[in-house]
Amino acid sequence: MPEETIHESEDQRSRQGIASYFRRLARRFGRGEPVPADEEQTVTVSVPEEADLEAEVEREGEELSLEIEVAWTEEEDDVDTDAAASKATFEVYEDNAEQWRWRLVHDNGNIIADGSEGYASAQKAEQGLESVRTNAPGAHVVDQSKDEDAPDEGGSDATFELYADKAAKWRWRLVHDNGNIVADGGQGYSSKQKAKQGLRSVKQNVRGAAVEREA
């Protein structure tokens, strides 16, 4: 049968962004879950217990490429081109002060992230969440209790800051390079590990999350 391209995407991203993409794939592979092929997680493949793995390094002129291929015999429903691999949804809503806000709600009902400010319009709120969608997956994580600085290389235009508040609860916030806090966890956690789990959930789910605007 002739070769059929089901999905193909190409873009340029930082080394940290590429690492985040591979980590997401690795987690899905390890758990036996459908693996997203694209950042929006709308195309997924289900990989069997065993598959052929091929790695190839090529040189063409001054350009090097690393190609990694996983191949297997297709079974029914191995490919989903209309997937919703993200387990969260952005909700855009108007608060009691008539300000528009957004929150990222996991399928289990928990709010895993929200905006740090109200906006004058729903459109502005959606622009705010798009900044989070763009920057969260590749953002470095800085533990402020260790007086860490973000690495100079890689990352995105924002950084996750992990810190303990005055009540000794652990929290995270996503700070843009311009100094604005574009998102936070909306709650305090009993341990640093739980706060890290919370921000990792945001990293994993933010790309493919649907946006629902309050009527």
N, C-alpha and C positions, 0 to 999 in steps of 0.2 A: 504493500500500500504506500502511496506517496506520503511524504512527511507533512504533518499539519501543525502549524504554530497556533496554539490555543491562547497563549498570552506572552507578551514580550514588553519589557519596560527598561528604560535606561535613563539614569540621571547621575549627576555628580554630587558627592557628599563627602564630608570629612571622614578621616580614618575612624574617629569615634562613632560617627553615624553608621559606618559600615559594620563596626563591631557590634553595635546595638542591634542591627538587623540580623546578624548571624547568631547573636545570643537568643533572640526571639525564636529563630528557627530551631536552634538547639533544644530549647525548652519544649517546643511542640514535638520535635522528633522524639525526645526522651520520654514524653508522656504518652506517645502514641496518638496525639491529637492531630487534626487537619493542619497542615503547614501553609501559612500564607505566602504567596508568591510575590505580592505587591504590598507597598506600604499601607495602602488603604484597607488591606486584608479582605478584598472582595473576590479574590481568586485563591482557592486553596486546593491542596492535593493531599490525599491520604496515602501515607507510605507504609508498605507492609513490614513485617518483622525483619526481613532480609531484602537487601537491594544491592545493585552494583554501584560502587563508588569510584569515580574517575577524577583525578586531578591533573591538570595540564598547564604548564607554563610555556608561553609562546613569546617570541620576539619578532616584531615586524618593524624594521628600521630602528628608530629610537624608542618605540613603544613596546612595553612589556604588558602581558596580560596573564592573569591567573584565572583559569576556568575550572569550576568544580561542577561535576555532573553526577546526579543520582538517577539511576534507571531501573525499571522493573516492568514486569508484564501487567498491563492494566486490567483491573477488575471493575465491575460495575460500581458507579458512584465514587470512583477514585478522585475525580475532578469536579469541583464546584465553582462555576464561573459567576455565581450570584450569591456569594457567601456573605455572612455577617460574622466574621471571626472575632471581632471585638466584642467583649462582654460588658460594654458600657454604652451609655447614651448621654449626649449633651442635652440638657434641658435649659431653654432660654425662657425666662419668666419675668413678670413685673412684680416688684415688691410693694409693701404697704406705702412706701414713700414715692411710688410711681417712678422708680428707677428700674431699669432693665438689668438683669443679672443672668449669669449662667452657672450651672453646676454639672459635674460629671457624675452620673449615677450608675453604679454597677448593677448587673442583672439581679444580684441578691438584695437590692434595695438600698445599699449603703452609698452615701455620697462620698466619693473618693477624692474629689477636687472641686474647688469653686473659685470664682473670680474674687479679687480682693477689693473690688469697687463696684459701684452702680454706674450704669451708663444712661445717657439721655434717650437712647433709642434701642430697639431690638437689633437693628443693623450694626450699631456700634458694639453691642455685646457680642454679636457673632464675629465681628472683626477681632475682638479680644480673645475669644476662644480659639480662633484660627492661629493666633500667635502661639498659643499653648500647643495646639496640634502640630505646628511646624517645629517648635523648639524642644518640646519635652523629650521625645525619644532619644535624641543624641546628646542631651544636656549632661555635663559632668555633675557629680554629687560631691559636695564639700561638707565635711563634718566640722562645724564651727567649734565644737567642744575640744577639738584637737588643733585649733587655729590653723586649719588648712587653707591653702589657696588653690583655685582652679588651675589645672595644667594650662600652659600657654598654647599647646597644640590641640587640634581636634575640637570636639564638642559642638555646640550650637551657639546661638546668640543669647542664650540664657543659661543659668546655673541653678541646680537644686541646692538649697542651703538646709542642712539638717542641724537642729538646735534644740536646747532645753529651755522652756519658758520659766517664768517666775514661780509657777506652781510645780516645777520639776517634771512637767510633762514634756515628752518629745514631740516635736513638730517639724514640718518641712514647708518650704516656700520656694517657688520658682521665680527667680529674679532675672529680669532682662538686663542686658549689658548697659542699657540706659539708666539703670537703677530702679525701674518700676517693678513692683511685685505683680506678676501677671497671673499667679495662681497660688493657692495654698491648700493644705489638707483639710481645713475646716474643723479640725478636732485635735486634741492632744492625745498622745499614745503613752501607754504605761512603760514602754521600753524603746530604746533606740532601734532595736531590731524590728519592732512592729511598725515604727515610722518608716523604716527603709522598705518594708513590705508594701506599705501604702503607696509610696512614691513609685515603686517598681510596677505596681498595678496600673498606675497612670501611664507610665512609659509604655507598657504593653498594650493598653487598650485605647489610647487617645487617637491614634491614627485613623482607625476604621470606625470610630464611634459616629453613629447617626446624630443629626441635630433635629430636635423637636422644639418648635416655638409655641409658647402658650398662645391660645387664640385670643 
